[in-house]
């Protein structure tokens, strides 16, 4: 193995994540494999779709431990208590679960 091959392989990080996107809360277990310690993450299930201008304003605010925001392509979402309190977000219980699954999973990684 050459030095270049070794440094490339050392930069590969494997993330193992298990998510339960429930109606009462979103629960995740995240583990950087193989050396990391698994961490449990819990966030309120509320989601709100927002526009690009709202995202620019949100970047100036500091999110609390129970909220985050994500952008996927040209679509932006606020998650957790911030979605509930400032954007009248809902837990999306009437929507199909996969509709908001990608933003919720992306929010866990933040």
Steps between C-alpha positions, in 0.01 A plus 500: 500500500641838403482809716233649266284188531530506877395864533200449268382201700545686830265776380211259439247534780216253535187629664242251621160647578167352603193726501146473630301791353208480740200719567600591856871554431774406255755268653839411353808308600812622322837325511826587325622153420700324633670725757229744601255480787133462401292810576126522543328803349138605558314788335140616482331367184368832366598599145429822311589575140641851470628724223854605422454842663388342827806274489729803469337649812526169688873475434540814711322338795651235717299179505431342836572138582159388372494660154693544180450598139607331178506579130471225241534633148263797482275377783551620857364355823498601864487212748415455866383765744603784268262363234220472757546837672592734215353336189192311626665175395318177560607147581370406153301208635258519208778505241669185385814451709737501205392854398705658779742213569793642301500843670456338840793264443713784362415702811626224727842517337536868580 
